[in-house]
């Protein structure tokens, strides 16, 4: 449960909003 949550947090900080939008 902690792993996915942590991954999302890191992705939000590391990956910019534009990149995240394109990824999805």
N, CA, C and O atoms as a Tripos MOL2 file, in Angstrom:
@<TRIPOS>MOLECULE
protein
   96    95    24     0     0
PROTEIN
NO_CHARGES

@<TRIPOS>ATOM
      1 N           0.8510   -1.2040    0.0000 N.3       1 UNK1
      2 CA          0.0000    0.0000    0.0000 C.3       1 UNK1
      3 C           0.8830    1.2500    0.0000 C.2       1 UNK1
      4 O           0.5570    2.2580   -0.6260 O.2       1 UNK1
      5 N           1.9870    1.1630    0.7010 N.am      2 UNK2
      6 CA          2.8800    2.3280    0.7980 C.3       2 UNK2
      7 C           3.6730    2.5280   -0.4900 C.2       2 UNK2
      8 O           4.0000    3.6540   -0.8640 O.2       2 UNK2
      9 N           3.9760    1.4160   -1.1620 N.am      3 UNK3
     10 CA          4.8020    1.5080   -2.3780 C.3       3 UNK3
     11 C           4.1060    2.3220   -3.4680 C.2       3 UNK3
     12 O           4.7020    3.2680   -3.9830 O.2       3 UNK3
     13 N           2.8580    1.9870   -3.8410 N.am      4 UNK4
     14 CA          2.1630    2.7400   -4.8880 C.3       4 UNK4
     15 C           1.9930    4.2050   -4.5060 C.2       4 UNK4
     16 O           2.1930    5.0970   -5.3300 O.2       4 UNK4
     17 N           1.6220    4.4470   -3.2520 N.am      5 UNK5
     18 CA          1.4220    5.8290   -2.7990 C.3       5 UNK5
     19 C           2.7210    6.6200   -2.9640 C.2       5 UNK5
     20 O           2.7230    7.7460   -3.4610 O.2       5 UNK5
     21 N           3.8300    6.0000   -2.5320 N.am      6 UNK6
     22 CA          5.1340    6.6690   -2.6210 C.3       6 UNK6
     23 C           5.4930    6.9120   -4.0860 C.2       6 UNK6
     24 O           5.9910    7.9800   -4.4400 O.2       6 UNK6
     25 N           5.2390    5.9240   -4.9270 N.am      7 UNK7
     26 CA          5.5430    6.0560   -6.3570 C.3       7 UNK7
     27 C           4.7810    7.2300   -6.9500 C.2       7 UNK7
     28 O           5.3480    8.0120   -7.7130 O.2       7 UNK7
     29 N           3.5160    7.3600   -6.6140 N.am      8 UNK8
     30 CA          2.6970    8.4560   -7.1480 C.3       8 UNK8
     31 C           3.2650    9.7940   -6.6810 C.2       8 UNK8
     32 O           3.3710   10.7350   -7.4680 O.2       8 UNK8
     33 N           3.6280    9.8780   -5.4060 N.am      9 UNK9
     34 CA          4.1730   11.1260   -4.8640 C.3       9 UNK9
     35 C           5.4510   11.5090   -5.6060 C.2       9 UNK9
     36 O           5.6250   12.6580   -6.0120 O.2       9 UNK9
     37 N           6.3350   10.5380   -5.7770 N.am     10 UNK10
     38 CA          7.6120   10.8000   -6.4630 C.3      10 UNK10
     39 C           7.3560   11.2180   -7.9030 C.2      10 UNK10
     40 O           7.9610   12.1720   -8.3920 O.2      10 UNK10
     41 N           6.4680   10.5120   -8.5790 N.am     11 UNK11
     42 CA          6.1690   10.8220   -9.9840 C.3      11 UNK11
     43 C           5.6380   12.2500  -10.0900 C.2      11 UNK11
     44 O           6.0100   12.9850  -11.0050 O.2      11 UNK11
     45 N           4.7810   12.6400   -9.1680 N.am     12 UNK12
     46 CA          4.1990   13.9900   -9.2150 C.3      12 UNK12
     47 C           5.2960   15.0410   -9.0830 C.2      12 UNK12
     48 O           5.2410   16.0930   -9.7200 O.2      12 UNK12
     49 N           6.2890   14.7480   -8.2520 N.am     13 UNK13
     50 CA          7.3630   15.7340   -8.0320 C.3      13 UNK13
     51 C           8.3900   15.6840   -9.1630 C.2      13 UNK13
     52 O           8.8440   16.7200   -9.6480 O.2      13 UNK13
     53 N           8.7480   14.4670   -9.5760 N.am     14 UNK14
     54 CA          9.7870   14.3170  -10.6060 C.3      14 UNK14
     55 C           9.2350   14.6550  -11.9840 C.2      14 UNK14
     56 O           9.8410   15.4260  -12.7290 O.2      14 UNK14
     57 N           8.0850   14.0770  -12.3230 N.am     15 UNK15
     58 CA          7.4960   14.3070  -13.6450 C.3      15 UNK15
     59 C           6.6400   15.5750  -13.6220 C.2      15 UNK15
     60 O           5.7430   15.6990  -12.7880 O.2      15 UNK15
     61 N           6.9100   16.5170  -14.5280 N.am     16 UNK16
     62 CA          6.1180   17.7560  -14.5940 C.3      16 UNK16
     63 C           4.6800   17.4840  -15.0140 C.2      16 UNK16
     64 O           4.3750   16.4080  -15.5300 O.2      16 UNK16
     65 N           3.8000   18.4470  -14.7980 N.am     17 UNK17
     66 CA          2.3790   18.2720  -15.1310 C.3      17 UNK17
     67 C           2.1920   17.9510  -16.6010 C.2      17 UNK17
     68 O           1.4180   17.0560  -16.9410 O.2      17 UNK17
     69 N           2.8870   18.6660  -17.4830 N.am     18 UNK18
     70 CA          2.7360   18.4330  -18.9280 C.3      18 UNK18
     71 C           3.1190   16.9970  -19.2600 C.2      18 UNK18
     72 O           2.3900   16.3120  -19.9780 O.2      18 UNK18
     73 N           4.2500   16.5370  -18.7480 N.am     19 UNK19
     74 CA          4.7050   15.1740  -19.0210 C.3      19 UNK19
     75 C           3.6830   14.1710  -18.5020 C.2      19 UNK19
     76 O           3.3630   13.1930  -19.1780 O.2      19 UNK19
     77 N           3.1730   14.4180  -17.3020 N.am     20 UNK20
     78 CA          2.2060   13.4960  -16.7050 C.3      20 UNK20
     79 C           0.9570   13.4210  -17.5810 C.2      20 UNK20
     80 O           0.4230   12.3390  -17.8240 O.2      20 UNK20
     81 N           0.4970   14.5780  -18.0530 N.am     21 UNK21
     82 CA         -0.7040   14.6090  -18.9010 C.3      21 UNK21
     83 C          -0.4610   13.8090  -20.1780 C.2      21 UNK21
     84 O          -1.3240   13.0460  -20.6120 O.2      21 UNK21
     85 N           0.7090   13.9840  -20.7740 N.am     22 UNK22
     86 CA          1.0390   13.2620  -22.0130 C.3      22 UNK22
     87 C           1.1250   11.7700  -21.7340 C.2      22 UNK22
     88 O           0.6880   10.9540  -22.5450 O.2      22 UNK22
     89 N           1.6940   11.4130  -20.5760 N.am     23 UNK23
     90 CA          1.8460    9.9980  -20.2240 C.3      23 UNK23
     91 C           0.4800    9.3340  -20.1330 C.2      23 UNK23
     92 O           0.2950    8.2080  -20.5930 O.2      23 UNK23
     93 N          -0.4770   10.0450  -19.5320 N.am     24 UNK24
     94 CA         -1.8160    9.4650  -19.3740 C.3      24 UNK24
     95 C          -2.5250    9.5020  -20.7220 C.2      24 UNK24
     96 O          -3.6710    9.0650  -20.8290 O.2      24 UNK24
@<TRIPOS>BOND
     1     1     2 1
     2     2     3 1
     3     3     4 2
     4     3     5 am
     5     5     6 1
     6     6     7 1
     7     7     8 2
     8     7     9 am
     9     9    10 1
    10    10    11 1
    11    11    12 2
    12    11    13 am
    13    13    14 1
    14    14    15 1
    15    15    16 2
    16    15    17 am
    17    17    18 1
    18    18    19 1
    19    19    20 2
    20    19    21 am
    21    21    22 1
    22    22    23 1
    23    23    24 2
    24    23    25 am
    25    25    26 1
    26    26    27 1
    27    27    28 2
    28    27    29 am
    29    29    30 1
    30    30    31 1
    31    31    32 2
    32    31    33 am
    33    33    34 1
    34    34    35 1
    35    35    36 2
    36    35    37 am
    37    37    38 1
    38    38    39 1
    39    39    40 2
    40    39    41 am
    41    41    42 1
    42    42    43 1
    43    43    44 2
    44    43    45 am
    45    45    46 1
    46    46    47 1
    47    47    48 2
    48    47    49 am
    49    49    50 1
    50    50    51 1
    51    51    52 2
    52    51    53 am
    53    53    54 1
    54    54    55 1
    55    55    56 2
    56    55    57 am
    57    57    58 1
    58    58    59 1
    59    59    60 2
    60    59    61 am
    61    61    62 1
    62    62    63 1
    63    63    64 2
    64    63    65 am
    65    65    66 1
    66    66    67 1
    67    67    68 2
    68    67    69 am
    69    69    70 1
    70    70    71 1
    71    71    72 2
    72    71    73 am
    73    73    74 1
    74    74    75 1
    75    75    76 2
    76    75    77 am
    77    77    78 1
    78    78    79 1
    79    79    80 2
    80    79    81 am
    81    81    82 1
    82    82    83 1
    83    83    84 2
    84    83    85 am
    85    85    86 1
    86    86    87 1
    87    87    88 2
    88    87    89 am
    89    89    90 1
    90    90    91 1
    91    91    92 2
    92    91    93 am
    93    93    94 1
    94    94    95 1
    95    95    96 2
@<TRIPOS>SUBSTRUCTURE
     1 UNK1         2 RESIDUE 1 A UNK
     2 UNK2         6 RESIDUE 1 A UNK
     3 UNK3        10 RESIDUE 1 A UNK
     4 UNK4        14 RESIDUE 1 A UNK
     5 UNK5        18 RESIDUE 1 A UNK
     6 UNK6        22 RESIDUE 1 A UNK
     7 UNK7        26 RESIDUE 1 A UNK
     8 UNK8        30 RESIDUE 1 A UNK
     9 UNK9        34 RESIDUE 1 A UNK
    10 UNK10       38 RESIDUE 1 A UNK
    11 UNK11       42 RESIDUE 1 A UNK
    12 UNK12       46 RESIDUE 1 A UNK
    13 UNK13       50 RESIDUE 1 A UNK
    14 UNK14       54 RESIDUE 1 A UNK
    15 UNK15       58 RESIDUE 1 A UNK
    16 UNK16       62 RESIDUE 1 A UNK
    17 UNK17       66 RESIDUE 1 A UNK
    18 UNK18       70 RESIDUE 1 A UNK
    19 UNK19       74 RESIDUE 1 A UNK
    20 UNK20       78 RESIDUE 1 A UNK
    21 UNK21       82 RESIDUE 1 A UNK
    22 UNK22       86 RESIDUE 1 A UNK
    23 UNK23       90 RESIDUE 1 A UNK
    24 UNK24       94 RESIDUE 1 A UNK
